[in-house]
Amino acid sequence: MCLILFAFDAHPVYKLIVAANRDESYARPTAGVDFWEDAPHVLAGRDMEKMGTWMGVTTSGRFAALTNYRDPLEVTEGKRSRGELVSEFLKGNEPPKSYVEKVSTHDRIYPGYNLLTGSAEELFYYSNKGKQIVTVQPGVYGLSNHLLDSDWPKVNKGKAGLEKVINGHVDVTKGKSELVENLFALLKNSDPAPDGLLPNTGVGLHLERILSPLFIKSEGYGTRSSTVCLLGEQEVYYAEKVYSVEKTRDREYTIPLK
């Protein structure tokens, strides 16, 4: 996952609203969102190379998501897959804060990452680059391949767009269809950022331009899927759009919470 826009306790119905894009090599084998055979309570996509995931929920309302921290000089050989940080949280029942406290003691065994764990009631952020556990407060946030709310064009544009979508969803009696539609529309924005606003992450100007939109398109690499997740007190709604050369595949799930 390379862009996660989320609002915590900022909507009258949904305590956690997430709109996210997964950017990856088009050749990397991936399974779309579904309930896992080896963990039937987990709903998530799956990286079929390492068997972890970038984002998911459970039937009890647990949520986790992950982005990579961009550092072209980092040595990743011999380190463990970051995707297991999300999958292990979702498969288990450890309290979110206890979980991030535990993983924070093993920073060196994973390449750079940003991790969100929690539920509609509480949410925590941790990066093994920032090295600080953050209790997320009510508000709108953006996370890409640097730290939480870094001053990147795509993060700033995404946060502003998410605030606009939430503020425009004033008639909650209309249900979630309009909200979901507008969130997916936000994630499809493919306008590149002006050169003067681009961060310098060590990958060169040409690649910074390619990676600057919310929705990335390039040769061999780009936005593989978009996901919208809404967590309320009564239900979890989870929808995914997978993009391919042939067609877009849509899946959506509504899980009542007990």
FENNOR-V160689 format. One line per field, one symbol per residue. phi: phi as a letter, one per 30 degrees, with the letter a starting at -180 (. if undefined). A space follows every 50 residues. Layout:
phi = ???
//
This chain:
phi = .babcbbchbbdccdbcbbbcccaeddddbcddaddddaddccadbdddc icbcaabbdcjdbaabbdcdadcddcdicddddddddddddcbdeedddd dddddbeddbdebbbcbladcabbbbbdcdhbdcddcelcbbbbcbdeid dcedddddddddedddddcdcdddicddddeddddddddcddddedcddc cjcjdededdddddccbadialddabbbbbcbdcaccbbbcccbddaccc bbbbcdcc
//
